[in-house]
Amino acid sequence: MSLTDFRFRLRWPAYSESLEKLKPSRSLFRNFQSCPHCEKRGPHPFVERINDCATLISRSDGETFHLVLGDRPIAYPAEKSPRKTNMVIARFWYVKERNEKCGMLTGTVIIMLRKPPDGIGLFKQLEIVADRLVDKINETPLIETFYEFDGDRLSKVL
């Protein structure tokens, strides 16, 4: 266990439970370069990224949806200030098949989360966020566009 993981376990009791949920499941494709959902729909299944240096975080059930981290997280608020901010914003894109008559639903979801010290653990948090967004996409046809992540839960920001 790394020092950062130990700190997270002290700050967020549910952190270790969240890490357990990161284990791959048979029904979910994770961090793919070629989307199994798009392979079934047409000739261009490759996930395009805005920034080639950004970590690829993606999810798909291979049938009805895919979710992709749009770019690397950015500091929040974006205004320059003398102090460093401890918040970041991450943007995810998703596509969900509704049915034959209604077609596809596409959307962008913005997540605000606390940046861990030295940035270590940030991508673990984003993996957990991606899993929580998959749950929301599966629960309802239309999800909110702005959430805050507290280490385990996504909360809608008003």
N, C-alpha and C positions, 0 to 999 in steps of 0.2 A: 504494500500500500504506500502510495506516495504521500508526501507531506501535504500537498494540496487536497488529495482525497480525504485525508484525515481532518483537515480544516473544514471541508464541506460537511463531513459527517457530524462534526460538532455544531456547526451553524444550522444545518438543515437536517433534522432527524430523518426525514423521508428520503434523503439523498441516496442512501444505500439501497432502499427499496426501488428508487427510480433507476439505479444502475442495473438492478436485476431485470427490469423491464426492457433493457437495451439488448438482451440476448435475442438472437435472430429467431423469428417464428417462421413456420413453414408457409404461412399464407401471405407473407409480406416480403417484398423484395426491397433491399436496403442498399443505398449508396452505389447505385448502378451508373454506368456510362451510357448504356443502351437500354432505353425504357421498354419493359415488356408490354406495357399498356399501349404504347405507340407502335410497337412492332405489329400488333394485331390490327391497327388502324390504317397503316400506310407505310410508305417506303422510307421515311426519315425518322428512325427511332432514337437517334443520338441526342443526348442532353447537351444543349448549348449553354455555355457559361459566359457571363459578362467578363469575368476576370479569371484567367487561367491559373492564377496563384491562389485563388480562393478554394477552400476545402469543399468537396462535393458531398452534400448531404441530401439524399433523395429517398423517397418511399413510393411504392406502388403495390397494388394488389394484383397487378398483371391483367386485370380485366376492366375495371371501371374508373380508376383514377390514378393520377401521379401527383407528387408534391416534391418541389425542388427548392433548396436554398438559393435565392437569387444572386447574391453577391456576398462578400465578406461583411461582417458586422461593422457598423460605423458608430462613432461616439455620439452620445446624446446628452445634452443638446449640442447641436452642430456649431453654434457660435463659439468663437475662440474666447477662452477665458484664461486667467492666470493659473487657475487650479485645474488639475486633470479631473475629468468626470469619471464616475464609477458606473455609469449606465451606458448601454449600447442598444442599438436598434438593429434587428435582423429582418430581412424581407424574404418571405417564402411565396412561391407561385404554385398554383394548383389548377388542375383540370379534372373535372368529374363528369362522367357520363350520366345523364339524367334518365332518359329513355328514348325510344326511337322517334317519338313525336316531338319532344322538346330539345333534343340535341345535347350539346355539351355546355357545361357551366365552367367558366374560368374566373379566377380571382387572385388577388394579392392579399397576403396577410402580413401585418407588421407586428413584430414582437419586441417589447421593451424588456430588457433584463439587466441585472447587475453584473458588471464585469468582475470576474474573480481576480485576485492579486496576480500580477504578471501575466495575465491572459491564459494561464494554464487552467484547464478545466472548462474554458468557454465552449469549446466544440463538443465536449461531453454534454454540457447544458443544451446546446443546440440539437444534439441527437435526441435528447429527452423531449424537447419542444416539438421536434418533427413527429415523434410518436404520439404526443398529445394532440397535435393537429390532425393526425390520421384518425384518431378516435372521434374528433369533432366532425371531420368530413364524413365519416361513416354514420354518425348519429343524425345529421341534418343535411338537407340539400344545400343550404346556404349558410356559411359561417361568417362570423364578424370579421372586420378588417383590422382591428387593433386590440391586442392583448398585452397583458403584463405577465411575466413569468417569475414566480417566487422561489424557484428551486425544485418545485414539484407540480404545481398547478398553474394552469392558464386562467387568468381572470380578465374578463372583458373590461376595457378602459372606456369610460363614458366620454 
